[in-house]
Amino acid sequence: MHPYISGIIGIIAGLAILKYRRQVKEMMGDINFAEKYLGMGGTYTIILIIGVLTVIFSIMHMFGGLGSFLGGLFGWLIPGNKK
């Protein structure tokens, strides 16, 4: 799939997560570790973070920055890649 098409789909999905986070939370229920470590409303916070990261990573994918970002971050895991 072309990066622009998948990027736009990712942006739309991320914005939908942000807009409908209450319905997403009701569908999923509470996320125990989020409620424990982030306090009351931690589930909403995690859903918000996931939505924002989805939008950011989709924009990075559209413009070719995601591959270099992940390569720099996790490139040492690839066999034969010496850094």
C-alpha positions as CSV (number, residue, x, y, z in Angstrom):
1,M,0.0,0.0,0.0
2,H,1.3,3.5,-0.8
3,P,2.6,5.3,2.3
4,Y,0.2,8.3,1.7
5,I,-2.8,6.0,1.7
6,S,-1.8,4.0,4.8
7,G,-0.8,7.3,6.5
8,I,-4.1,8.9,5.9
9,I,-5.9,5.7,7.1
10,G,-3.7,5.8,10.3
11,I,-4.4,9.5,10.9
12,I,-8.2,8.9,10.5
13,A,-8.0,5.9,12.9
14,G,-6.0,7.9,15.5
15,L,-8.4,10.8,15.3
16,A,-11.3,8.4,15.7
17,I,-9.7,7.0,18.8
18,L,-9.3,10.5,20.2
19,K,-12.9,11.5,19.4
20,Y,-14.6,8.3,20.6
21,R,-12.3,7.4,23.5
22,R,-15.3,7.2,25.9
23,Q,-16.9,4.6,23.7
24,V,-13.6,2.8,23.3
25,K,-13.2,2.7,27.1
26,E,-16.7,1.4,27.6
27,M,-16.1,-1.3,25.0
28,M,-12.7,-2.4,26.5
29,G,-13.3,-1.8,30.2
30,D,-10.7,-0.6,32.6
31,I,-7.0,-1.2,32.0
32,N,-5.7,-2.2,35.4
33,F,-2.1,-1.1,35.1
34,A,-3.1,2.3,33.8
35,E,-5.5,2.8,36.7
36,K,-2.9,1.6,39.2
37,Y,0.0,3.7,37.9
38,L,-1.7,6.7,36.4
39,G,-4.5,7.0,39.0
40,M,-8.2,7.5,38.5
41,G,-8.8,8.0,34.7
42,G,-5.7,6.2,33.7
43,T,-7.5,4.2,31.1
44,Y,-8.6,7.4,29.3
45,T,-5.1,8.7,29.5
46,I,-3.7,5.5,27.9
47,I,-6.3,5.7,25.1
48,L,-5.4,9.3,24.5
49,I,-1.7,8.5,24.3
50,I,-2.4,5.6,21.9
51,G,-4.5,7.9,19.7
52,V,-1.9,10.7,19.6
53,L,1.0,8.2,18.9
54,T,-1.1,6.7,16.1
55,V,-1.5,10.1,14.4
56,I,2.2,11.0,14.9
57,F,3.5,7.6,13.6
58,S,1.1,7.8,10.6
59,I,2.5,11.3,9.7
60,M,6.0,10.0,10.1
61,H,5.2,7.0,7.8
62,M,3.7,9.3,5.2
63,F,6.8,11.4,4.9
64,G,9.4,8.5,5.2
65,G,10.6,9.3,8.7
66,L,9.2,6.3,10.5
67,G,11.7,3.8,8.9
68,S,14.7,5.8,9.8
69,F,13.4,6.5,13.3
70,L,12.7,2.8,14.0
71,G,16.0,1.8,12.3
72,G,17.9,4.1,14.6
73,L,16.0,3.0,17.6
74,F,16.0,-0.8,17.0
75,G,18.6,-1.2,14.3
76,W,21.0,-3.0,16.8
77,L,18.5,-5.9,16.9
78,I,18.9,-6.7,13.2
79,P,21.6,-9.4,12.7
80,G,24.6,-8.1,10.7
81,N,23.8,-4.5,11.5
82,K,26.8,-3.2,13.4
83,K,26.5,0.2,15.0
